[in-house]
Amino acid sequence: MFRDFLNRLSQPQPDPLTEDDARLALTALLVRIARSDNDYAPAEVARIDRITARRYGLSPFEATALRSRAETLESEAPDTVRFTRAIKDAVPYEDRRAVVEAAWSVALADGQRSGEEDALMRLVASLLGVNDRDSALARQKAAQQ
């Protein structure tokens, strides 16, 4: 299942993502950010579940199941570019800003900012086409949560 998904993402001109695939890609991106400092903290896991439950109207059980699938996908995926390209192609700018805010929320969930997370966040925002100003505003908003 994941191999097919990753193959579709790696095509030169991938088809637009279905809603379910977009959910999975976004959640896998959040998992990647949480894991980027080699400390996948319980606070980050809980934040991912809250974000997906709220964003997609999922029950706690459904959010946990989505995150579990995303963890597997993230571990099998070769790079961040494919996730971000798929998300960028699938969602409008305002929604991509919300993705960056969600990503910052996960990165900040454990109360620590690591160089690895900061570097990945800069890359993700850039690849999603979210400008530096909007990324900084998203970070500030996420820090207040």
Summary of the structure (lengths in Angstrom):
residues: 145
radius of gyration: 13.9
end to end distance: 34.7
largest distance: 38.8
contacts: 454
relative contact order: 0.17
helix: 75%
strand: 0%
